[in-house]
Amino acid sequence: MKSNRMESSSGDDHDHMMNKAGKKSGVLDGSDIMELVGNEEVFTSFVDHKFQELDLDKDGKLSVKELQPAVADIGAALGLPARGSSPDSDHIYSEVLNEFTHGKQGNVSKKEFQVVLSDILIGMAAGLKRDPVLILRMDGEDLLEFINGPSFESDAMTIFSQIESTEKGSIRDCMKKALTLLTVDHGMPPTDSWVTSNVIEPVLQFCPESALEQPISRDVFLSEFKQMVERVVHRLQEQPVIVAHSEQTFDGSGIKRLLSNKFELNKTLDAAVKDVPRDKNGKMSKEYLRVALDLVAPAAGLPPIGAVDQMDKIVNEVFRMIEADDGKMVDEEEFKKLMREVLGSIMLQLEGNAINVSSNSVVHEPLATSSTLLTPTPTTTS
C-alpha cells in the first residue's frame, strides 16, 4: 500500500466510508490474522514454509539480510511507504528488524522467528480490530454520482478558489491541480505514481497546454473541470483502483487502560527498557525515552513516532516539559518514572483534545521480489 494520506475526519465521514465499503468490497478487522495465529498446527506450518522461503543459504537460521524481505512485507502490511523513502518510516522498519534480532547482528532461529512473528501479527490484528481497514473499489461510480449530485458545483467552486490565484501555466496545469484536490469521499483515489500515470496523465492529454494570459475564469473552469472528471470516471471504469481506508481516534483511553493495570504497565516498561544502552553504573540517558515510548506505543494505543503530525507535536511538547533531551543519565527506576509521567501527560492532553485521523492508501499488487510473508500458505487436499 502506498500514497498514505492522513487527514482529519468526522463520524459522518466514517459512516459514509462504511456505506461505501459495504457496497464495494469489505472490511479488514484482523479476524483472519487471529484465526491463523490461534490455530497452532496451521500457524506452525505457516512459519515453517515462510522460514524455508527466507532461509536462502539453508543454514537453519535467518541473517539480517535474509530477514529484510520479511521486514519489508510487514511494513507494507502496516501501510508504510517503501524503505528509503522516509526517515520516519525507516525508523519503524528498523524497530521491526530489532524485534527479530533483539538489536544484535546475530542470526535468528526458527523458534525466535515464530515468537516475534506471532507477537507482530497479534499486534496487527488488535490494531485492525480497534481500527478496521475498509477496502474500497474505486470504479468511477461514486465519482459519477458526485458529478451529477447537488454538491458538485459548490465543491468545484471551493476547489477553484484554491487555485484561482495561479496567473501562469495552462488550463492543463489548472486541471491537474484541481484533480489532486478531489478526495476519496468524492470517489477519487489518492494520487500516487500509478494513479498519476494511469488515470490523471491520460485524461490531461485532452487539455490545451498553451499558457494562459490571465487566470482562468469561473465559468471556463467549471466547464473544463466537469469534462475532466467525466474522463476520469471513464478511466476508472476501465481500470478500477483499490483503496484501503482507515480511521483512527487517539483519545488517551489506551494509555488510561495501560496505566490502570499495574502488572501490564510494569511488564510493558520492563520490555521497553530491556535493551536500552547503559553506562558502567547501569544508568540510561534520557535521550532514549523516545525510543522507549515507541516500544510502549502499541500497548498504549498510540501511533509510532513520526506517523501522525498532530501526535508528534503533543509528544514533543511533553518531552520539552520534562527536559527529555538534556542527555542526563538516570537509573532504571527514574527512567520508568519519567515514562509514566510522559504517558500521563500525553493522556491528559488527548482527553482534552482527541486526535482523529484518516488514511487512504492505494493498494498495489506485491512486487515480484516480495517474500509474500503475510500470504497464507496454500493447502492441498488429497
C-alpha positions as CSV (number, residue, x, y, z in Angstrom):
1,M,0.0,0.0,0.0
2,K,1.3,3.4,-0.9
3,S,0.4,7.0,-1.0
4,N,-0.8,7.3,2.6
5,R,-2.9,10.4,3.1
6,M,-3.5,11.4,6.7
7,E,-6.5,13.7,7.2
8,S,-8.9,15.0,9.8
9,S,-12.1,13.1,9.8
10,S,-15.6,13.1,11.4
11,G,-18.0,10.5,12.4
12,D,-20.2,11.3,9.4
13,D,-17.2,10.8,7.1
14,H,-16.6,7.4,8.7
15,D,-20.2,6.3,8.3
16,H,-20.1,7.3,4.7
17,M,-17.0,5.3,4.1
18,M,-18.6,2.3,5.9
19,N,-21.5,2.5,3.5
20,K,-19.1,2.6,0.5
21,A,-17.2,-0.4,1.9
22,G,-20.5,-2.3,2.3
23,K,-21.3,-1.6,-1.4
24,K,-17.9,-2.0,-2.9
25,S,-15.9,-4.7,-1.1
26,G,-15.1,-5.4,2.6
27,V,-13.5,-4.7,5.9
28,L,-10.2,-6.0,7.3
29,D,-10.8,-6.4,11.0
30,G,-7.9,-8.7,12.0
31,S,-10.1,-11.8,12.4
32,D,-8.3,-13.7,9.6
33,I,-4.9,-13.0,11.3
34,M,-6.2,-14.1,14.7
35,E,-7.6,-17.3,13.1
36,L,-4.2,-18.0,11.6
37,V,-2.2,-17.4,14.8
38,G,-4.7,-19.1,17.0
39,N,-4.5,-22.4,15.2
40,E,-1.2,-23.8,16.5
41,E,-0.9,-26.5,13.8
42,V,-1.7,-24.2,10.9
43,F,0.5,-21.4,12.2
44,T,3.5,-23.7,12.8
45,S,3.1,-24.9,9.2
46,F,2.8,-21.3,8.0
47,V,6.0,-20.4,9.9
48,D,7.9,-23.5,8.5
49,H,7.0,-22.5,5.0
50,K,7.9,-18.9,5.4
51,F,11.1,-19.6,7.2
52,Q,12.3,-22.0,4.5
53,E,11.4,-19.4,1.9
54,L,13.5,-16.8,3.6
55,D,16.4,-19.1,4.6
56,L,18.3,-18.8,1.3
57,D,21.5,-20.4,2.4
58,K,19.6,-23.2,4.2
59,D,21.6,-23.0,7.4
60,G,18.6,-23.2,9.7
61,K,18.9,-19.5,10.8
62,L,17.9,-16.2,9.3
63,S,20.6,-13.5,8.9
64,V,19.8,-9.8,9.0
65,K,19.9,-9.8,5.1
66,E,17.5,-12.7,4.9
67,L,15.1,-11.0,7.3
68,Q,14.8,-7.9,5.1
69,P,12.1,-9.2,2.8
70,A,10.0,-10.2,5.9
71,V,10.5,-6.7,7.4
72,A,9.5,-5.1,4.0
73,D,6.3,-7.2,3.9
74,I,5.4,-6.3,7.4
75,G,6.0,-2.6,6.6
76,A,3.8,-2.9,3.5
77,A,1.0,-4.6,5.6
78,L,1.2,-1.7,8.1
79,G,0.8,0.8,5.2
80,L,4.3,2.2,5.3
81,P,6.0,3.6,2.2
82,A,9.0,1.7,0.7
83,R,12.1,1.6,2.8
84,G,14.4,4.5,2.0
85,S,11.6,6.9,1.1
86,S,11.1,8.4,4.5
87,P,13.3,8.7,7.7
88,D,10.2,8.2,9.8
89,S,9.1,5.0,8.1
90,D,12.8,3.8,8.0
91,H,12.8,4.2,11.8
92,I,9.8,1.9,12.1
93,Y,11.4,-0.7,9.7
94,S,14.5,-0.6,12.0
95,E,12.3,-1.2,15.0
96,V,10.6,-4.2,13.4
97,L,14.0,-5.7,12.5
98,N,15.2,-5.1,16.0
99,E,12.2,-7.0,17.3
100,F,13.5,-10.1,15.4
101,T,17.2,-9.6,16.2
102,H,16.9,-8.0,19.7
103,G,19.2,-5.2,18.4
104,K,22.0,-7.6,17.6
105,Q,23.5,-8.7,14.3
106,G,23.3,-12.4,15.1
107,N,21.2,-14.9,13.2
108,V,17.6,-15.7,14.2
109,S,16.4,-19.2,14.9
110,K,13.1,-20.6,13.6
111,K,11.7,-20.5,17.2
112,E,12.7,-16.9,17.7
113,F,11.2,-16.0,14.3
114,Q,7.9,-17.7,15.2
115,V,7.6,-16.0,18.6
116,V,8.3,-12.5,17.2
117,L,6.2,-13.0,14.1
118,S,3.3,-14.2,16.3
119,D,3.6,-11.0,18.5
120,I,3.7,-8.8,15.5
121,L,0.7,-10.4,13.8
122,I,-1.3,-10.4,17.1
123,G,-0.5,-6.7,17.4
124,M,-1.6,-6.0,13.9
125,A,-4.8,-8.0,14.5
126,A,-5.5,-6.0,17.6
127,G,-5.0,-2.8,15.7
128,L,-7.3,-3.9,12.9
129,K,-9.9,-4.9,15.4
130,R,-9.7,-1.5,17.1
131,D,-9.4,0.4,13.8
132,P,-10.6,-1.7,10.9
133,V,-9.4,-1.0,7.3
134,L,-12.1,-0.6,4.7
135,I,-11.2,-1.8,1.3
136,L,-12.9,0.4,-1.4
137,R,-13.1,-0.4,-5.1
138,M,-12.9,3.0,-6.9
139,D,-14.6,2.2,-10.2
140,G,-16.0,5.6,-11.1
141,E,-19.5,5.0,-9.7
142,D,-19.1,7.4,-6.7
143,L,-17.3,10.0,-8.9
144,L,-20.1,9.9,-11.4
145,E,-22.6,10.3,-8.6
146,F,-20.7,13.3,-7.4
147,I,-20.7,14.9,-10.8
148,N,-24.5,14.5,-11.1
149,G,-25.2,15.4,-7.5
150,P,-26.3,18.7,-6.0
151,S,-22.9,19.5,-4.3
152,F,-20.8,19.3,-7.5
153,E,-20.9,23.0,-8.4
154,S,-20.3,24.3,-4.9
155,D,-17.4,21.8,-4.3
156,A,-15.9,22.7,-7.7
157,M,-16.0,26.4,-6.8
158,T,-14.3,25.6,-3.5
159,I,-11.5,23.9,-5.5
160,F,-11.4,26.8,-7.9
161,S,-10.9,29.2,-5.0
162,Q,-7.8,27.2,-4.0
163,I,-6.2,27.5,-7.4
164,E,-7.6,30.8,-8.9
165,S,-4.5,32.8,-7.7
166,T,-2.4,31.0,-10.3
167,E,-1.7,33.5,-13.0
168,K,0.7,31.4,-15.1
169,G,0.6,28.0,-16.6
170,S,-2.2,26.5,-18.8
171,I,-5.7,25.0,-18.4
172,R,-3.9,21.7,-18.2
173,D,-1.9,22.9,-15.2
174,C,-5.1,24.1,-13.5
175,M,-6.9,20.9,-14.2
176,K,-4.0,18.8,-12.8
177,K,-4.0,20.8,-9.6
178,A,-7.8,20.6,-9.3
179,L,-7.9,16.8,-9.7
180,T,-5.4,16.4,-6.9
181,L,-7.9,18.3,-4.6
182,L,-10.6,15.7,-5.1
183,T,-10.8,13.2,-2.3
184,V,-11.7,9.6,-1.7
185,D,-15.1,10.9,-0.4
186,H,-15.7,12.3,-3.9
187,G,-14.8,9.0,-5.4
188,M,-11.3,9.9,-6.5
189,P,-8.4,7.6,-5.5
190,P,-5.4,9.1,-3.7
191,T,-2.7,10.5,-6.0
192,D,0.3,8.2,-6.3
193,S,2.7,7.4,-9.1
194,W,0.4,4.7,-10.5
195,V,-2.8,6.8,-10.4
196,T,-0.9,9.7,-11.9
197,S,0.4,7.6,-14.8
198,N,-2.7,5.6,-15.5
199,V,-5.6,7.9,-14.6
200,I,-4.6,11.6,-14.4
201,E,-2.0,11.9,-17.2
202,P,-4.1,10.2,-19.8
203,V,-7.1,12.4,-19.2
204,L,-5.0,15.6,-19.1
205,Q,-3.9,14.9,-22.7
206,F,-7.3,16.4,-23.8
207,C,-6.4,19.8,-22.2
208,P,-4.7,22.6,-24.1
209,E,-1.1,23.2,-23.0
210,S,-0.9,26.8,-24.2
211,A,-0.1,29.3,-21.5
212,L,-2.9,31.4,-20.1
213,E,-2.6,35.1,-20.4
214,Q,-4.8,35.6,-17.4
215,P,-6.2,33.5,-14.6
216,I,-8.9,31.0,-15.8
217,S,-12.5,32.3,-15.3
218,R,-15.0,30.5,-13.1
219,D,-17.2,29.5,-16.0
220,V,-14.4,28.1,-18.0
221,F,-13.0,26.3,-15.0
222,L,-16.4,24.7,-14.2
223,S,-16.9,23.5,-17.8
224,E,-13.4,22.1,-18.2
225,F,-13.4,20.6,-14.8
226,K,-16.6,18.7,-15.3
227,Q,-15.4,17.3,-18.6
228,M,-12.1,16.3,-17.0
229,V,-13.8,14.5,-14.1
230,E,-16.1,12.7,-16.6
231,R,-13.0,11.4,-18.4
232,V,-11.6,10.2,-15.0
233,V,-14.8,8.3,-14.5
234,H,-14.3,6.5,-17.8
235,R,-10.7,5.7,-16.9
236,L,-11.7,4.2,-13.5
237,Q,-14.5,2.2,-15.2
238,E,-11.7,0.7,-17.4
239,Q,-9.1,0.4,-14.6
240,P,-10.6,0.4,-11.1
241,V,-8.4,1.3,-8.2
242,I,-8.4,-0.5,-4.9
243,V,-8.0,1.9,-1.9
244,A,-7.5,1.0,1.8
245,H,-9.2,3.5,4.1
246,S,-8.8,3.5,7.9
247,E,-10.0,5.8,10.7
248,Q,-8.2,6.3,14.0
249,T,-9.1,8.2,17.1
250,F,-6.4,8.9,19.7
251,D,-8.3,10.0,22.9
252,G,-6.0,8.7,25.6
253,S,-8.2,5.7,26.5
254,G,-5.5,3.2,25.6
255,I,-3.0,5.0,27.9
256,K,-5.6,5.1,30.7
257,R,-6.2,1.3,30.4
258,L,-2.4,0.7,30.5
259,L,-1.8,2.9,33.5
260,S,-4.7,1.4,35.4
261,N,-3.2,-2.1,35.1
262,K,-0.1,-2.1,37.2
263,F,1.0,-5.6,36.2
264,E,0.7,-4.9,32.5
265,L,2.3,-1.5,32.8
266,N,5.3,-2.9,34.6
267,K,5.6,-5.7,32.1
268,T,5.4,-3.2,29.2
269,L,8.0,-0.9,30.8
270,D,10.4,-3.7,31.6
271,A,10.3,-4.8,27.9
272,A,10.8,-1.2,26.7
273,V,13.9,-0.6,28.8
274,K,15.4,-4.1,28.5
275,D,17.7,-3.2,25.5
276,V,18.3,0.5,26.3
277,P,22.1,1.1,26.5
278,R,23.5,1.7,30.0
279,D,26.8,3.1,31.3
280,K,29.1,1.2,33.7
281,N,26.8,2.3,36.6
282,G,23.7,0.9,35.0
283,K,22.3,4.3,34.2
284,M,20.5,5.3,31.0
285,S,20.4,8.5,29.0
286,K,17.1,10.4,29.0
287,E,17.6,10.7,25.2
288,Y,16.4,7.1,24.9
289,L,12.9,8.0,26.3
290,R,11.7,8.5,22.7
291,V,12.9,5.0,21.7
292,A,11.2,3.5,24.8
293,L,7.9,5.4,24.1
294,D,7.9,4.0,20.5
295,L,8.2,0.5,22.0
296,V,5.4,1.2,24.5
297,A,3.1,2.8,21.9
298,P,1.2,-0.3,20.7
299,A,0.2,-1.2,24.3
300,A,-0.8,2.4,24.9
301,G,-2.9,2.7,21.8
302,L,-0.5,5.3,20.3
303,P,0.9,5.6,16.8
304,P,4.6,5.2,16.1
305,I,6.6,8.5,16.4
306,G,6.6,10.1,13.0
307,A,3.3,8.6,11.8
308,V,0.8,11.4,12.9
309,D,1.9,15.0,12.9
310,Q,-0.6,16.2,15.5
311,M,0.6,13.4,17.9
312,D,4.2,14.3,17.3
313,K,3.5,17.9,18.4
314,I,2.0,16.6,21.7
315,V,4.9,14.2,22.3
316,N,7.5,16.9,21.5
317,E,5.8,19.3,23.9
318,V,5.7,16.7,26.7
319,F,9.3,15.8,26.2
320,R,10.2,19.5,26.3
321,M,8.4,19.9,29.6
322,I,10.4,17.0,31.2
323,E,13.6,18.1,29.5
324,A,13.9,14.6,27.9
325,D,16.6,15.7,25.5
326,D,19.1,17.1,28.1
327,G,21.2,13.9,27.9
328,K,21.2,13.4,31.7
329,M,21.8,9.9,33.0
330,V,19.2,8.3,35.3
331,D,18.8,4.9,36.9
332,E,16.2,2.4,35.7
333,E,13.5,3.3,38.3
334,E,13.8,7.0,37.4
335,F,13.7,6.2,33.7
336,K,10.5,4.2,34.2
337,K,9.1,7.0,36.4
338,L,9.7,9.5,33.6
339,M,8.0,7.1,31.2
340,R,4.9,7.1,33.4
341,E,5.0,10.9,33.5
342,V,5.2,11.0,29.7
343,L,2.3,8.7,29.3
344,G,0.2,10.5,31.8
345,S,0.8,13.9,30.3
346,I,0.0,12.6,26.8
347,M,-3.2,11.1,28.1
348,L,-4.3,14.3,29.7
349,Q,-3.8,16.3,26.5
350,L,-5.6,13.7,24.4
351,E,-8.5,13.5,26.8
352,G,-8.9,17.3,26.5
353,N,-8.4,17.3,22.7
354,A,-8.7,13.9,20.9
355,I,-6.9,13.5,17.6
356,N,-8.9,12.0,14.7
357,V,-7.1,11.0,11.5
358,S,-8.0,9.0,8.4
359,S,-5.6,7.3,6.0
360,N,-6.2,6.5,2.3
361,S,-3.7,4.2,0.5
362,V,-3.8,2.8,-3.0
363,V,-3.3,-0.9,-2.8
364,H,-0.9,-2.4,-5.4
365,E,-0.1,-5.9,-6.3
366,P,3.0,-7.2,-4.3
367,L,6.4,-6.7,-6.1
368,A,7.9,-9.8,-7.7
369,T,10.7,-9.7,-5.1
370,S,8.3,-9.8,-2.2
371,S,8.7,-12.8,0.1
372,T,4.8,-12.8,0.5
373,L,5.4,-13.3,4.2
374,L,1.8,-12.4,5.1
375,T,0.2,-14.5,2.3
376,P,-1.2,-17.8,3.8
377,T,0.5,-20.9,2.6
378,P,-1.7,-22.8,0.0
379,T,-3.1,-26.1,1.4
380,T,-3.6,-29.2,-0.6
381,T,-6.2,-31.9,-0.1
382,S,-6.0,-35.5,-1.2
